[in-house]
Amino acid sequence: MKNKRFNTWSIVLCVSLFIMIILSIISSALNIGERFGRVNKYLEYLFYIMIGIILIVGIIYPMISVFFAPVFSLRKIHDKDGRAKKHWCKKLVANLKKNVELTDEEKETLEGYLKCKDETDDLIIEFFDRKIAPEVNKEAFDTARKIFLITAVSQNSTYDMLGMASANISLIKRIVEICGFRPSTPQVLNLYLKVMSITILAGGLEEINIEELLPLAAESSISKITGIVAASATQGAINALTTLRVAMITKNYLLDADVSQSRKELRKKSYSEAYTMLKELLKNGMEDKVKKPFTRFFSKKNEVLV
């Protein structure tokens, strides 16, 4: 009864927040579209079409597609037995072969694990976590970097909201694709609530140490390269951190097989992982993506001037 009530309220909140985001985006889009219309009416129509495509492809489709994946998590495999356990062990092995580059030796090792009896689940879970977790972390890191760049450089709330919502929901979808299964429906709804709330608030400040984050963002490699002011860099860092938190919560929902850990402990673990990744992102994560293009651009510009 409690779960049904939670699901109902979660759905109501998700729908309400989703409508608020859509209305806010439409309102801002209409203002920008009117400006394009003063220049050329076709530009205005083109802009509206582009916003519509982003909403459908970047937000609505990823949100719905997640629910078509099977519901599972590694901690649940311990509760299975007989054919059900064997089925999910085979599914995990097949998913590893599909989403991770494995050597022939590693593939043989996995097939060998399937022949074990009592230790099959523990061996495959350990192997799955060791191989899949880095792929999820890489996806989260790349998405957080994009979020930092978009929201730190952009001064337009419409672009920020579209970027945050699309990137975070697409990230959840991508993590589900990498793992091959999704969290339970209440957990998915909880994730969507987090995404929508941080989209509206432009960054969740809960549990974030602003005093520590401010100098870290201001001294980041991208701030030094592009000259972004401390306030914008901090806003970008907060949004990147919330993105990383969503990713780590999703990952831990799916990959954490330790049944002794409580939800509170998982949230703390997710925050700790996200904060560690953010520090790495701000310190070294922008060099190849930002510094080299900027250096190349200005060196060419100087050559032309000479």
C-alpha positions in Angstrom: 0.0 0.0 0.0 2.8 2.3 0.9 4.7 1.6 -2.4 1.5 2.3 -4.4 1.0 5.6 -2.6 4.7 6.5 -3.2 4.4 5.6 -6.9 1.2 7.7 -7.3 2.7 10.7 -5.6 6.0 10.3 -7.6 4.1 10.1 -10.8 2.1 13.3 -9.9 5.3 15.1 -8.9 7.1 14.0 -12.1 4.2 15.1 -14.3 3.9 18.4 -12.5 7.6 19.2 -12.7 7.7 18.1 -16.3 4.8 20.4 -17.2 6.5 23.3 -15.3 9.7 22.7 -17.3 7.9 22.5 -20.6 5.9 25.6 -19.9 9.0 27.5 -18.9 10.9 26.4 -22.0 7.9 27.3 -24.2 7.6 30.7 -22.6 11.3 31.4 -23.1 11.3 29.9 -26.6 8.4 32.2 -27.6 10.3 35.3 -26.5 13.4 34.2 -28.4 11.3 33.2 -31.4 9.7 36.6 -31.6 13.1 38.2 -31.9 13.9 35.8 -34.8 10.6 36.7 -36.3 11.5 40.3 -36.5 14.4 39.4 -38.7 12.8 36.6 -40.7 9.5 34.7 -40.2 11.1 31.5 -41.5 13.9 31.8 -38.9 11.2 31.9 -36.2 9.5 28.7 -37.5 12.9 27.0 -37.8 13.7 27.8 -34.2 10.4 26.4 -32.9 10.9 23.2 -34.9 14.4 22.9 -33.5 13.1 23.3 -29.9 10.4 20.7 -30.6 12.9 18.2 -31.9 15.2 18.7 -28.9 12.2 18.1 -26.5 11.1 14.9 -28.3 14.5 13.4 -29.1 16.5 14.7 -26.1 13.9 14.4 -23.3 10.6 12.6 -24.0 12.0 9.7 -26.0 14.9 8.8 -23.5 12.4 9.1 -20.5 10.0 6.6 -22.1 12.6 4.2 -23.5 14.1 3.5 -20.1 10.9 1.8 -19.0 11.2 -0.8 -21.8 14.4 -2.3 -20.2 14.0 -5.2 -17.8 13.9 -4.4 -14.1 16.9 -5.8 -12.2 19.9 -5.0 -10.0 23.0 -7.0 -9.0 21.9 -7.2 -5.3 18.7 -9.0 -6.4 20.7 -11.8 -8.1 21.4 -13.2 -4.6 17.7 -13.7 -4.0 17.3 -15.8 -7.2 17.9 -19.5 -7.4 17.8 -22.3 -9.9 16.8 -21.3 -13.4 16.2 -17.6 -12.5 19.7 -17.2 -11.2 21.2 -19.0 -14.2 19.1 -16.9 -16.6 20.3 -13.6 -15.1 23.9 -14.8 -15.0 23.8 -15.7 -18.7 22.2 -12.3 -19.4 25.0 -10.5 -17.5 27.6 -12.4 -19.5 25.9 -11.6 -22.8 25.6 -7.9 -21.8 29.3 -7.8 -21.0 30.2 -9.2 -24.4 28.0 -6.7 -26.1 29.0 -3.5 -24.3 32.6 -4.0 -23.2 35.7 -4.9 -25.1 36.8 -8.3 -23.8 39.8 -10.4 -24.7 39.3 -14.0 -25.8 40.8 -15.1 -22.5 38.2 -13.0 -20.6 35.4 -14.4 -22.6 36.6 -17.9 -21.8 36.8 -17.0 -18.2 33.2 -15.8 -18.2 32.0 -19.0 -19.9 33.9 -20.9 -17.2 32.1 -18.9 -14.4 28.8 -20.1 -15.9 29.8 -23.7 -15.2 30.5 -23.1 -11.6 27.6 -23.9 -9.3 27.7 -22.2 -5.9 30.0 -19.3 -6.8 28.7 -18.4 -10.3 26.7 -15.3 -9.2 29.5 -13.9 -7.0 32.2 -14.4 -9.7 30.1 -12.9 -12.5 28.9 -10.0 -10.3 32.5 -9.1 -9.4 33.6 -9.3 -13.1 30.5 -7.4 -14.2 31.1 -4.6 -11.7 34.8 -4.4 -12.5 34.1 -4.0 -16.3 30.9 -2.1 -16.4 31.5 0.5 -13.6 34.4 2.2 -15.6 32.2 2.4 -18.7 29.4 4.1 -16.6 31.9 6.5 -15.0 33.3 7.5 -18.4 29.8 8.2 -19.6 29.0 10.3 -16.5 32.4 12.1 -16.7 31.8 13.1 -20.4 28.2 14.2 -19.7 29.3 16.3 -16.7 32.0 18.0 -18.8 29.4 19.0 -21.4 27.0 20.3 -18.7 29.8 22.3 -17.1 30.7 23.9 -20.4 27.1 24.6 -21.4 25.9 26.1 -18.1 29.2 27.9 -17.3 29.4 29.6 -20.7 25.7 30.1 -21.4 23.8 32.9 -19.8 20.4 31.9 -21.2 18.1 30.0 -18.8 16.3 28.3 -21.7 19.5 26.7 -23.0 20.5 25.8 -19.5 17.2 24.0 -18.8 17.2 22.2 -22.1 20.8 21.2 -21.7 20.4 20.0 -18.2 17.2 18.0 -18.7 18.3 16.4 -22.0 21.8 15.5 -20.8 20.7 14.0 -17.5 17.8 12.0 -18.8 19.9 10.8 -21.7 22.6 9.8 -19.2 20.2 7.7 -17.3 19.1 6.0 -20.5 22.7 5.4 -21.5 23.6 3.8 -18.1 20.6 1.5 -18.4 21.7 0.5 -21.9 25.3 -0.2 -20.7 24.0 -2.3 -17.8 21.3 -4.0 -19.8 18.6 -3.5 -17.1 16.9 -0.6 -15.2 16.2 0.2 -11.6 12.7 -0.4 -10.2 9.9 1.9 -11.2 10.0 3.9 -7.9 13.8 4.3 -8.3 13.4 5.5 -11.9 10.7 8.0 -10.9 12.9 9.1 -8.0 15.8 9.7 -10.5 13.5 11.7 -12.8 12.3 13.8 -9.9 15.9 14.6 -9.1 16.6 15.5 -12.7 13.6 17.7 -13.0 14.1 19.5 -9.7 17.8 20.3 -10.4 16.7 21.4 -13.9 14.3 23.9 -12.4 16.6 25.0 -9.6 19.6 25.1 -12.0 21.6 22.9 -9.6 20.8 21.2 -6.4 22.6 22.8 -3.5 21.8 20.1 -1.0 24.9 18.7 0.7 27.2 20.7 -1.5 30.2 22.5 0.1 30.0 25.8 -1.7 33.0 27.2 0.2 35.2 24.4 -1.0 33.7 24.3 -4.5 34.0 28.1 -5.3 37.9 28.2 -5.4 38.0 24.8 -7.0 35.8 26.0 -9.9 37.4 29.4 -10.2 40.9 27.8 -10.5 39.8 25.0 -12.9 41.6 24.6 -16.2 38.6 25.8 -18.2 38.2 29.0 -16.1 41.8 29.9 -16.7 41.6 29.1 -20.5 38.3 30.8 -21.3 38.3 33.5 -18.7 34.9 32.4 -17.2 34.1 34.4 -14.1 34.0 32.6 -10.7 30.2 32.8 -10.4 29.6 31.2 -13.8 32.3 28.6 -13.2 30.8 27.7 -9.8 27.3 27.4 -11.3 28.7 25.1 -14.0 30.5 23.1 -11.4 27.3 22.7 -9.3 25.3 21.6 -12.3 28.1 19.1 -13.2 28.1 17.8 -9.7 24.3 17.2 -9.7 24.7 15.4 -13.0 27.4 13.2 -11.5 25.3 12.5 -8.5 22.4 11.3 -10.7 24.8 9.1 -12.6 26.3 7.6 -9.4 22.9 7.0 -7.8 21.8 5.2 -11.0 25.0 3.2 -11.1 24.7 2.2 -7.4 21.0 1.3 -7.8 22.0 -1.2 -10.5 25.5 -2.4 -9.7 25.7 -2.4 -5.9 25.3 -6.0 -4.8 25.9 -5.4 -1.0 22.5 -6.0 0.5 23.8 -4.8 3.9 24.0 -1.1 2.8 21.1 1.2 3.5 19.7 3.8 1.1 21.3 6.5 3.2 24.7 4.8 2.9 24.2 4.5 -0.9 23.4 8.2 -1.2 26.5 9.1 0.8 28.6 6.8 -1.4 27.1 8.3 -4.5 27.9 11.8 -3.4 31.4 10.9 -2.4 32.1 9.3 -5.8 30.5 12.3 -7.6 32.5 14.8 -5.7 35.8 12.9 -6.4 34.9 12.8 -10.1 34.1 16.6 -10.1 37.5 17.5 -8.6 39.2 15.4 -11.3 37.0 17.0 -14.0 37.8 20.6 -12.9 41.5 19.8 -12.4 42.3 17.8 -15.5 39.2 17.0 -17.4 39.1 20.0 -19.7 42.7 20.0 -21.1 42.2 18.0 -24.3 38.6 19.2 -25.0 39.2 22.9 -24.4 42.8 23.9 -24.1 44.0 22.5 -27.4 41.2 24.0 -29.5 41.6 27.4 -27.8 45.4 27.3 -28.2 45.1 26.2 -31.9 42.5 29.0 -32.6 44.5 31.8 -31.1 47.8 30.6 -32.6 46.2 30.7 -36.1 44.8 34.1 -35.3 48.2 35.4 -34.3 49.7 33.9 -37.5 47.2 35.8 -39.6 47.9 39.1 -37.8 51.6 38.6 -38.4 
